[in-house]
Amino acid sequence: MYFKFTFCPIILLLWASLSFAQNVNVVIHGAASIAKTDDNFVCVTLDWWPAEKCDYNKCPWGKAGILNLDLRYGALINSIKAFNPLRIKVGGSLQDNVVYKVGEVSSCPNFMKREDGLFGFSQGCLSMERWDQLNRFFNHTGVKLTFGLNALFGRNESQTEKGLWIGDWQPQNTRDFMQYTISKGYKVDSYEFGNQLSGSGMGAKVDAKQYGKDVIVLKNLVKELYAHPEIRPKVLGPGGFYEEKWFNTFLEVSGQGIVDGLTHHIYNLGPGDDPNMMNKILDPSYLNQVSQTYKGVSDVVNKFRPQLGAWVSESDGALNGGSKDVSRTFADGFWYLDQIGMASTYDQKVFCRQALIGGNYGLLNATTFVPNPDYYGALLWHRLMGSTVLAVTKESDPNLCVYAHCAKKNPGVSLIFINLSKDRSFNITLSNAKPGDAGKPNYEFVGKQNREEYHLRALTGDIKDDIVCLNDVPMVQTDLEDIPAMDPKLVDASTPISIAAQSIAYVTIRDFEAPACV
């Protein structure tokens, strides 16, 4: 039960005003872009986990899995519609243990706990009746769909190496599933081949050469069944944790033009029961460590040049369902929004958050469907940050993280400021980098139009709170289960941008002249 606050408590505003303020100049390099994302960069997942999935003596999935989720809830529908559109990837750990009840497959078992099964479960099944329901839901909410395919079908586990699955992938069940999907006119933007089978694997693994051969089979199948290129889904893979040697071998074997998008996963905060989770989230040096993964993936993309570049097709800070004490709170946004900002600078085209709903890390509460704080941060990114990424430089406390893009709606630029500091606020001035000559001073930017600012803070000032305020207004759904209005605060352009301690702010500046944004 949530109280409907109409404003954030005044104590928060007083506390913020008492924090030490540091002046910072941020330089925006607007002459050229450093990277490009997909227009639908923000992405979420829907997972297969049944209610019996438990971690750390808790079972937080309930009926949030793909096969059990009640698709009729207005809160769920409206939370997706607000993105217009939202990219959703259907997949997860159990996707390589799912058969499709179509064609030669006549039985349709439910997932059951089984000690010797993949991730502790028996084989599960997607009936075409449920697939019909899901597609009516996706069509109604305007979802841009990526579907994760079973890449273990037809293989057997090695008798000599634990976790290694051997043999050729058998595509018949996937063929039948695609033919049914096509016959119904269902739209699939892309198919991802397998889940966390790369490198050392998670629960199971496949040799890189074998995987490369099998993804060729999948690509040829997609080309055969989807005859018209304009409606043909893209092929993504491998959908696992990055290991340089494995990824290189996989792409060398599959060859040019087979894998349209190179997908990988990020879980850089460790297990969900880590007592140091909050300290990691608030440590900029720790958050930056994952940049080495982004750089490695970018290097592979530059070498093999898949058409759609690199995608983070699954990510949360914490493994195994997330952290029950952190993932649903305002604090998680420091990790999440910094990650998507960092990923965009490394030319990652899509960033999929695990999950829309389910576990402890869902953007929506698994039982009430009420949005958690990260939902609002993701929605603002989707609405404000365009696909063209700009470089920014600053000399200041590393607790201030800044990312800049061309504005989603022209003209201008949009920035996100993330203040990790508990007791320091920042007063920001902006400069426009002098193009072509690093030795000349930058132009100080003096705007003439009011800035559009969106300040996010925890309701009570405690970053462990699960209600977020936007411009001092608590974000709670309306009586009709609609997403509340998310209007900017218009601020005099002659004043510095003020970023309170342990807060996040999006700022759009319409009269900032960046040639890359024209």
C-alpha positions in Angstrom: 0.0 0.0 0.0 1.5 3.3 -1.1 0.7 6.7 0.4 -0.1 9.3 -2.2 2.4 12.1 -1.4 1.8 15.2 -3.4 5.3 16.6 -2.6 8.6 15.4 -1.3 9.2 16.1 2.4 10.7 19.5 3.0 13.4 17.9 5.2 15.0 16.5 2.0 15.2 20.0 0.5 16.8 21.4 3.6 19.3 18.6 3.8 20.2 19.1 0.1 20.7 22.8 0.6 23.2 22.2 3.5 25.5 19.9 1.6 28.8 21.3 0.4 28.6 22.7 -3.1 31.5 22.3 -5.6 31.7 24.3 -8.9 32.4 22.2 -11.9 32.7 23.1 -15.6 31.6 20.4 -18.0 32.9 20.6 -21.6 30.6 19.2 -24.3 32.4 18.1 -27.5 29.6 18.7 -29.9 31.5 18.9 -33.2 31.3 15.1 -33.9 29.7 12.1 -32.3 31.7 9.4 -30.6 29.1 6.7 -30.9 25.6 5.8 -32.1 22.9 3.8 -30.3 19.8 2.3 -31.6 16.7 4.6 -31.4 15.3 2.0 -29.0 18.4 1.7 -26.9 16.5 1.1 -23.6 15.3 -2.5 -23.5 14.0 -4.9 -20.9 13.6 -8.6 -20.6 10.8 -11.0 -19.8 12.1 -14.2 -18.3 11.0 -17.8 -18.1 11.5 -18.4 -14.4 8.6 -20.2 -12.6 7.4 -19.3 -9.1 9.6 -22.1 -7.7 12.8 -20.2 -8.6 14.5 -19.3 -5.4 17.8 -17.7 -4.4 19.2 -16.8 -1.0 16.2 -18.6 0.7 13.8 -16.2 -1.1 11.5 -17.0 -4.0 10.8 -13.5 -5.5 9.5 -14.5 -9.0 5.9 -15.4 -8.1 3.8 -15.3 -11.3 6.1 -12.9 -13.2 7.5 -15.5 -15.6 6.6 -15.5 -19.3 4.3 -18.5 -18.9 2.5 -17.2 -15.8 2.3 -13.5 -16.1 -1.2 -12.0 -16.1 -1.2 -9.9 -19.2 -4.5 -8.1 -18.4 -3.2 -5.7 -15.7 -3.6 -2.1 -16.6 -0.5 -1.1 -14.7 1.6 -3.5 -16.7 0.0 -2.4 -20.0 0.4 1.3 -19.3 4.0 0.9 -18.1 5.0 -0.5 -21.5 2.9 1.8 -23.6 4.6 4.8 -22.0 7.7 4.1 -23.9 6.0 4.0 -27.3 7.7 1.7 -28.2 9.6 -0.4 -25.6 12.0 -3.1 -26.8 11.5 -6.4 -25.0 13.6 -9.5 -25.1 11.9 -12.7 -24.2 14.6 -15.1 -22.9 16.7 -16.0 -19.9 18.4 -18.9 -18.3 15.8 -21.5 -19.0 15.3 -20.5 -22.7 17.6 -23.4 -23.8 15.3 -25.7 -21.9 12.1 -24.6 -23.7 10.4 -26.6 -26.5 7.7 -25.1 -28.6 4.4 -27.1 -28.8 4.1 -27.1 -32.6 4.7 -29.5 -35.4 6.1 -32.8 -34.1 6.1 -31.7 -30.5 2.8 -32.9 -28.9 3.5 -32.9 -25.2 3.9 -29.6 -23.3 5.3 -30.1 -19.8 5.6 -27.4 -17.2 8.9 -26.5 -15.6 9.4 -28.7 -12.5 12.1 -28.7 -9.9 14.7 -31.3 -10.8 18.1 -31.6 -9.2 19.9 -32.8 -12.3 18.1 -30.5 -14.7 19.5 -27.3 -16.3 19.5 -24.7 -13.5 17.6 -27.2 -11.4 14.5 -27.5 -13.6 13.1 -30.0 -16.0 12.3 -29.1 -19.6 9.5 -26.6 -20.1 7.2 -25.7 -23.0 5.7 -22.8 -24.8 2.3 -23.7 -26.2 1.0 -21.8 -29.3 -2.0 -20.7 -27.2 0.3 -18.9 -24.9 2.3 -17.6 -27.8 -0.9 -16.2 -29.3 -1.7 -14.5 -26.0 1.8 -13.0 -25.7 1.6 -11.6 -29.3 -1.8 -10.0 -28.8 -0.3 -8.3 -25.7 2.9 -7.3 -27.6 0.8 -5.9 -30.5 -1.5 -4.0 -28.1 1.4 -2.4 -26.2 3.5 -1.7 -29.3 6.5 -3.9 -28.2 9.6 -4.2 -30.4 10.3 -7.9 -29.9 13.5 -9.9 -29.6 12.9 -13.6 -29.0 15.6 -15.9 -27.5 15.7 -19.3 -29.1 16.6 -22.7 -27.6 20.2 -23.3 -28.8 20.6 -26.7 -27.1 17.8 -28.5 -28.9 19.2 -31.8 -30.2 22.4 -31.7 -28.3 23.6 -33.9 -25.5 25.7 -33.2 -22.4 29.2 -34.5 -22.7 30.1 -37.6 -20.6 33.7 -36.5 -20.2 33.4 -32.7 -19.6 30.9 -31.4 -17.1 28.6 -28.6 -18.5 29.7 -29.1 -22.2 27.0 -29.8 -24.6 28.0 -31.5 -27.9 26.5 -32.3 -31.3 24.8 -30.3 -33.9 21.9 -28.0 -33.1 18.6 -29.5 -34.5 16.5 -26.7 -36.0 13.2 -28.5 -36.7 11.3 -27.3 -33.7 12.5 -23.7 -34.3 11.5 -24.1 -38.0 8.0 -25.1 -37.0 7.8 -22.3 -34.4 8.9 -19.7 -37.0 6.4 -21.0 -39.6 3.6 -20.7 -37.1 4.7 -17.2 -36.2 4.8 -16.2 -39.8 1.4 -17.7 -40.6 -0.1 -15.6 -37.8 1.6 -12.4 -39.0 3.4 -11.9 -35.7 6.2 -9.4 -35.8 9.6 -10.4 -34.5 12.4 -7.8 -34.8 15.2 -10.2 -34.0 16.0 -13.7 -32.8 18.8 -14.3 -30.4 20.5 -17.7 -30.4 21.0 -19.2 -27.0 21.6 -17.8 -23.5 24.9 -17.8 -21.7 26.4 -20.7 -23.5 29.5 -18.9 -24.6 32.9 -19.3 -23.0 32.7 -21.0 -19.6 28.9 -20.9 -19.8 26.4 -20.6 -17.0 24.9 -24.0 -16.4 25.8 -25.2 -19.9 28.3 -24.3 -22.6 28.9 -25.0 -26.3 32.2 -24.9 -28.2 32.8 -21.7 -30.1 33.4 -23.5 -33.4 30.2 -25.6 -33.0 28.2 -22.5 -32.1 29.6 -20.7 -35.2 28.4 -23.5 -37.4 25.0 -23.6 -35.8 24.3 -19.9 -36.1 24.9 -20.3 -39.9 22.1 -22.9 -39.9 19.9 -20.4 -38.1 20.7 -17.6 -40.4 19.9 -19.7 -43.5 16.6 -20.8 -41.9 15.6 -17.2 -41.2 16.5 -16.2 -44.8 14.5 -19.2 -46.2 11.3 -18.6 -44.1 11.3 -14.8 -44.2 11.7 -14.3 -47.9 11.3 -10.5 -47.9 14.4 -8.7 -46.4 12.3 -5.8 -45.2 10.4 -8.0 -42.7 13.2 -10.5 -42.0 14.2 -10.6 -38.3 17.8 -10.0 -37.5 20.0 -12.8 -36.0 21.8 -12.1 -32.7 24.3 -14.0 -30.7 25.8 -15.4 -28.6 24.0 -13.8 -25.7 26.6 -14.7 -23.0 29.5 -13.3 -20.9 32.3 -11.9 -23.0 35.4 -14.0 -23.3 37.8 -12.7 -26.0 39.0 -16.0 -27.5 35.6 -17.6 -27.6 33.9 -14.6 -29.2 36.7 -14.2 -31.8 36.5 -17.9 -32.8 32.7 -17.8 -32.9 32.8 -14.9 -35.4 35.6 -16.3 -37.4 33.7 -19.5 -38.0 30.3 -17.9 -38.7 31.9 -15.4 -41.1 30.7 -12.1 -42.4 27.0 -11.3 -42.7 25.7 -14.1 -40.5 25.5 -12.6 -37.0 23.7 -9.2 -37.4 24.2 -8.2 -33.8 26.9 -9.3 -31.3 25.2 -9.8 -27.9 26.7 -10.1 -24.4 25.7 -9.9 -20.8 26.8 -7.7 -17.9 26.4 -8.5 -14.2 29.2 -6.5 -12.7 28.1 -6.2 -9.0 28.4 -9.9 -8.2 25.9 -12.1 -6.3 22.7 -10.5 -5.0 23.5 -11.4 -1.4 26.8 -9.5 -1.3 26.7 -7.3 1.9 29.0 -4.8 0.1 26.5 -4.2 -2.7 25.7 -0.6 -1.7 29.4 0.3 -1.4 30.0 -1.0 -4.9 27.2 1.1 -6.3 28.5 4.2 -4.7 32.2 3.7 -5.8 32.9 5.3 -9.2 36.2 3.4 -9.5 34.4 0.1 -9.1 31.6 1.0 -11.5 34.2 1.9 -14.1 35.9 -1.5 -14.1 33.3 -2.9 -16.5 34.5 -0.5 -19.2 37.2 -3.1 -20.0 34.4 -5.4 -21.1 32.8 -2.8 -23.2 36.1 -2.0 -24.8 36.8 -5.7 -25.5 33.5 -6.2 -27.1 33.9 -3.0 -29.2 37.3 -4.2 -30.4 35.7 -7.5 -31.6 32.9 -5.5 -33.3 35.4 -3.3 -35.1 37.2 -6.4 -36.3 34.2 -8.4 -37.6 31.7 -5.5 -38.2 28.4 -7.1 -37.6 25.6 -5.0 -39.1 23.9 -4.0 -35.8 27.1 -3.7 -33.7 27.1 -4.8 -30.1 24.1 -5.2 -27.8 24.0 -5.7 -24.0 21.1 -8.2 -24.3 20.8 -8.9 -20.6 22.1 -6.9 -17.6 21.6 -6.2 -14.0 24.0 -5.3 -11.3 23.4 -8.4 -9.2 23.2 -12.0 -10.2 20.6 -14.6 -9.2 17.5 -12.4 -9.0 19.1 -9.2 -7.9 19.5 -7.8 -4.4 16.4 -7.8 -2.2 17.8 -4.8 -0.3 19.1 -2.7 -3.2 17.8 -3.6 -6.6 14.3 -2.1 -6.1 15.5 1.1 -4.5 16.5 4.5 -5.7 20.2 3.6 -5.1 20.1 1.1 -7.9 19.7 3.9 -10.3 23.3 5.0 -9.7 24.5 1.7 -11.1 21.8 1.4 -13.8 21.9 4.8 -15.4 25.7 5.0 -15.1 25.9 1.6 -16.9 23.7 2.6 -19.8 25.5 5.9 -20.1 28.9 4.1 -20.2 27.6 1.5 -22.6 26.4 4.2 -25.0 29.9 5.8 -25.2 31.3 2.4 -26.2 28.9 2.2 -29.1 26.7 -0.5 -27.6 23.5 -0.2 -29.7 21.0 -1.7 -27.2 21.0 -2.2 -23.4 18.5 -4.7 -22.0 17.7 -4.6 -18.3 16.9 -7.8 -16.5 13.9 -7.6 -16.1 10.7 -5.7 -16.7 9.1 -7.7 -13.9 10.3 -10.6 -11.7 12.9 -11.3 -9.2 14.2 -8.5 -7.1 15.5 -6.6 -10.1 12.4 -5.9 -12.0 11.5 -2.4 -13.1 8.0 -3.2 -11.9 7.1 -4.7 -8.5 6.4 -8.4 -9.2 3.1 -8.5 -7.3 1.6 -5.0 -7.5 3.1 -4.0 -10.9 4.0 -0.6 -9.3 7.0 0.9 -11.0 10.3 0.9 -9.0 12.6 3.9 -9.2 14.7 2.6 -12.0 11.6 2.5 -14.2 11.3 6.3 -14.2 15.1 6.7 -14.9 14.8 4.4 -17.9 11.7 6.1 -19.2 13.4 9.5 -19.0 16.4 8.2 -20.9 14.2 6.8 -23.6 12.3 10.1 -24.0 15.2 12.5 -23.7 18.5 11.0 -24.9 18.9 10.7 -28.6 20.9 8.1 -30.5 23.9 10.4 -31.2 26.5 10.2 -28.3 28.7 13.2 -27.6 32.0 13.2 -25.6 32.1 15.2 -22.4 35.1 16.2 -20.3 35.4 17.6 -16.8 37.9 18.2 -14.0 36.1 17.4 -10.8 35.2 14.9 -8.1 34.9 11.4 -9.7 31.6 11.1 -7.9 30.0 13.2 -10.6 29.2 11.1 -13.7 28.1 12.9 -16.8 26.9 11.7 -20.2 25.7 13.7 -23.2 23.7 12.9 -26.3 21.9 14.9 -28.9 18.4 15.5 -27.7 15.8 12.8 -28.7 13.6 15.6 -30.1 15.6 18.3 -31.9 17.0 20.8 -31.4 19.6 20.7 -28.6 21.5 18.3 -26.4 20.4 16.2 -23.4 22.7 15.3 -20.5 22.4 13.1 -17.5 24.2 14.0 -14.2 24.7 11.3 -11.6 25.9 12.5 -8.2 27.2 9.6 -6.1 28.4 11.8 -3.3 26.6 11.7 0.0 27.5 15.2 1.2 28.5 17.2 -1.9 26.3 18.9 -4.4 27.6 20.3 -7.7 27.0 23.6 -9.5 27.6 23.0 -13.2 28.5 25.4 -15.9 28.9 24.3 -19.5 31.4 24.9 -22.2 31.4 24.1 -25.9 34.6 22.5 -27.1 36.6 24.4 -29.7 36.4 22.2 -32.8 39.6 21.1 -34.4 42.1 22.7 -32.1 42.7 21.3 -28.6 45.0 24.1 -27.8 42.4 26.9 -28.0 40.1 27.7 -25.1 36.6 26.3 -25.1 33.6 28.5 -25.6 31.7 29.2 -22.4 28.1 28.4 -23.1 25.6 31.1 -22.1 22.1 30.0 -23.0 19.2 32.2 -23.8 16.3 29.7 -23.5 15.2 28.2 -20.3 16.7 24.7 -19.6 14.4 21.7 -19.2 15.5 19.9 -16.0 14.3 16.6 -14.5 15.7 16.0 -11.0 15.3 12.6 -9.4 15.7 12.0 -5.7 14.7 9.5 -3.1 11.4 10.4 -1.4 12.7 10.6 2.2 16.3 11.4 1.3 17.3 7.8 2.1 18.6 6.2 -1.1 17.2 2.9 0.1 13.7 4.3 -0.5 11.6 2.6 -3.2 9.7 5.8 -4.1 11.4 8.4 -6.3 10.5 12.1 -6.6 10.8 13.9 -10.0 11.2 17.7 -9.4 10.0 17.1 -5.8 6.8 15.3 -6.9 6.5 11.7 -5.9 6.2 9.3 -8.8 3.1 7.1 -8.1 0.6 5.8 -10.6 -2.7 7.5 -10.9 -6.0 5.9 -9.9 -6.4 4.7 -13.5 -2.9 3.0 -13.2 -1.4 5.4 -15.7 2.2 6.6 -15.5 2.2 10.1 -13.8 3.1 13.2 -15.8 6.8 13.6 -16.0 7.1 17.3 -16.9 10.4 19.3 -16.7 11.2 22.2 -14.5 12.1 25.2 -16.6 15.2 26.9 -15.3 16.8 30.3 -16.1 19.7 29.5 -18.5 21.9 32.1 -16.8 22.1 30.1 -13.6 24.3 27.0 -13.0 22.9 23.6 -13.1 22.5 22.4 -9.5 22.9 18.7 -8.8 22.0 17.8 -5.2 24.0 15.1 -3.3 23.0 11.5 -4.1 20.6 12.6 -6.9 20.3 12.1 -10.6 19.3 14.8 -13.1 18.5 14.9 -16.8 18.9 18.3 -18.5 17.9 19.3 -22.0 19.3 22.5 -23.5 17.5 23.5 -26.7 19.9 26.3 -27.8 23.2 24.5 -27.3 24.8 24.4 -30.8 26.4 21.0 -31.5 27.2 20.4 -35.2 26.9 16.6 -34.6 23.2 17.2 -33.7 22.2 19.1 -36.8 
